[in-house]
Every structure is written in structure tokens, then in C-alpha cells.
Amino acid sequence: MFFSLCKIYFIFLQKKAYNLTTFSAVLIHPDITGGRCAGTIYIDQFNVCFNAEEIKYVIPLQFLHISAGGSGNRLIFFSDKNQNAISIYTSDNSILKSEALVNNSLFNEYIKSTKKTLNKSLVGTLIFLAIIVLFFGGLYFFKDKMVSSLANQVPIEWEKKAGDKLFTTMSLQYKFIQNDSLKKVFLKISDPLFKQVEKDGYKIDLYFVKDPTINAFALPGGKVIIQTGLIENAKSWEEVMGVLGHELAHVTKRHHIRSMINSIGLFAILSAFMGDISSLAGTFANLGGNLASLSNSRSFENEADEEGWMMLQNAKINPKGMISFFETLKADHTTKMDTLINKTIDLSFLSTHPNTQQRIDNLKIKMKNDQNKYIVLPVNYNEFKDAFSNL
Ligand SMILES: [Zn+2]
């Protein structure tokens, strides 16, 4: 029955004579199951010819109508002026360059108006894409600002809970050194730094851990861990305080929380930013365990250098120690500064970090322009170090 609707031509002979290009196409026809069928078309000097496995359909050129249509006007429709319900469409614009159409003045207007509609739709699509790119570019651009703003809304109590949870895990594998008199000496020197952090609402708890790795780190909420390797490899109080200033800056600048918020993805950040900070509470509930896998980004390291430097200046402790200790560490490939508990992740602020020299250079520029006067620290460092080593 269906075949009675179709005219079958000697298409292969014609194709050969006219060197015809075929295009993927779809035939819309009310007699086909589902109303449409995929196949190919080509245009010869007499007809637009659609071919599928069992269906062939032709539209004589004298009845041909051409237009752009479909979603976003991106498709080219061929139809018979006498058959409203039947049409063939393709998404391939180059069909409009088919010899039979270009050489026939009947179709000049059709081609012109179809191309115009297609171009309009292309411009519309490009504008749409540009808006999308601008939107996401803008989001990305403001991501840091959103993350900082969210971090500032996180109660310090949340941070402290997360830090304490992590500390409990770490305590299992660390050998803590308990020596009140040496701790007292250390606190005497570091007090002006700690006071600045406490002004921001953090209470600092200081711990010494027996471990030869040159390492020190601060946990969210204000727990600070100093390993014996740091004390033994530093040459002055200024060097130790330089490292401490950097570590404390990670706390006050809320880098742990910002890393965590960064890791939840742009849309979660956006929804928390637009909504309520409490939407992050669930993430924080598990934070203790996950925190160790978060890394301090390069920009956080730079920020911690800057902020730590400023804290040292405020404390009247010469910040040049930060530079000299960084230089010592640069040569030490076992350094694991800033690694939290997971030592397989290298978050080192030195040694393997490609921009270490850049950071040292930045600090040297700050030093060169520094007009501040600094105090002579009241305790002999080597005596402290020896007492520490003999524990
Ligand atoms: Zn750091």
C-alpha cells in the first residue's frame, strides 16, 4: 500500500550522470510507522530524492519548497507544495550548494531566505554560548570570593570540632613530648604570634612530637604541632617563628575550611552561597576524616607567606628567619612541611614545590623594602635546641 505513494525512479543511473552528493536526512510521512524514517537524500536535475532501505520518496523540483525549521531553526526542510503533511529534512547546510539548486533560478529566493534564517539561528546560538561562557567564567572568577565569604560564615566551633577529630586520629600514631619547662620557653617567644591569632577567636594549643622529619603544621581551630626535626634543623628562633607564622596564617586565613569548601564543587558552593551556610553542616560533620586529604593550594601558600610575614612584623620578630629557613628546606628533600597526617600527599611548602624559589624571591623583595626595627629574642636558641635534643 505504501509503495503506491512512492514513485520509483532509475536513481542510480541518474546519480552517476550528475555526480550527486548524498546527505543524511529524515523523511516525515504520515504513512510510515512512527511518522518518520532516517535515510539519505540527494538532489538531481529533476527531483529531491530520499532513500531508505525500504522507502524511496521524491519531490519533483517544480513543486519543491525549501525552508529552515526544526529546533532553533537549524534544519533544512524540503517539501512538496502539494503535499503539506510530507517533508524531508537534513541538518547539513551544504545541501544548499547542490548543483541542481544553485543552477536553478527558481530556488534563489528560497536559498537566500533559508540561509538567512539559518544564520540568524547561528548568531542566536553563538550569543547563547557566549552568555553561558560568561556566566561560568563569572562564577569561576567569583568562586574565590564566594568561598572566602562562606568560610567567614563558618563558626570557629565547627573548625575546632573538625580539628579535634583529626587530632584524635593523629594522636594514635604520634609520640608526644611532654616537657612543661621547654614548652614555657617556647611559649615565651611565640606568645606575640599566638596573641594575634587569639584575637581572631582561636585558642592555640601547642604540641611537640618526636619525629625527625622537618615538619610543623596547624590544624583548623588552632592546634599547632611542632616536630623535633624542625627544632633540630632550625638555626635560630627567627627561623622557627617564621615557620610558625606561616602555619598560624593557615589558621587565621581559614585555609582548611576554604580547601574543604573548594572541594565540594561550584554548584554546591553557589547553592550554599545563595542559601544558608547550614547546608554545609553535613559536609563538616565528616570533615575530620577527610581533611587530611585536602591540599593547600599554591595561592594559599603565598597567602600564608604574606600573612605570616605580617604577623612576624607585628610581633617585632625579624621575618628574615622565614627566608633563611625556606632556603635550608629547599635543599632538604625529606621536608614535609604542611603535610597534615597523610604523608603520602606532598603538600610541602618547599623542597618539591616548583615555585619555591619564586616564594623565596618574593619574600626577599619584602625584606629589602622593610624598614621595621626588630627585637633581640630573649632566649638563646642553641641552648633550647640542645635541651630539646637531650629529651
Ligand atoms: Zn603552608
Residues whose N, C-alpha, C, O or C-beta is under 5 A from the ligand:
A	BS01	ZN	E301 A304 D338 F349
